[in-house]
């Protein structure tokens, strides 16, 4: 009975420590894991992509652009000092992390071999590990030149006590301009032409209406639909409301963003089929239009033709 109880306690202890090690490992590698998401969608299903120049990352009360060729700067932590190395202790000291991890693993699993009797060795080993850890901490502080009483996230002393931080320079966001009713009419015409070209899968026509970046996104969606043997047909497009929300200049480029609320018959049919044919419809109703609210951004060289450069859902 005594041996059975000892075996049971040893088994429970082993599983608890294994779970603890798994949790610690997950915490240690968490900063290096990235969440990957496939943001594919059809034209009527939440497409938000493109570029808006220097205002690409701004909040314009629409869905943020999920795909854009405009680089997204990495935000620096407001607590990080100018000379402070980034990342956690484990990321900044991989060699020490590996040594400590190997030592901890060998100590724990060798201690488990003794069953309940190994518990005493385990706690003794943990005390030893704590002492070694403190020693390593002191060595790191000395080698990094911080001393034992350095303060602040970066370890650097302030240049002067009470000195105010210099205000950050305002980010350049272009020069605000205005566009006229004729431009809004052009945007409405581009909107209708894009919907028609999309429904026919006409990349040649789409190339004349949008930037190369937007053309690549539309081409990708058309390719995906073709690989699935379907076609998204958008017809009877009616613009219910259109208005300019902002416009600006960046050097030789001029941008304008317009709010669009529109309705259309939006159907997905089997490739080569047509709305209304029995058995051809995959989704959508040929008799019931859907409504959509989107923000379209256009760009042109000064005096040139407007091109679609971004679409955002509202």
Helices and strands as residue ranges (DSSP letters): H 2-29, G 30-32, E 49-50, G 53-55, H 89-92, H 94-112, G 115-117, H 118-143, E 175-176, H 181-200, H 203-207, H 212-227, E 230-250, E 253-270, E 281-283, E 290-301, E 307-313
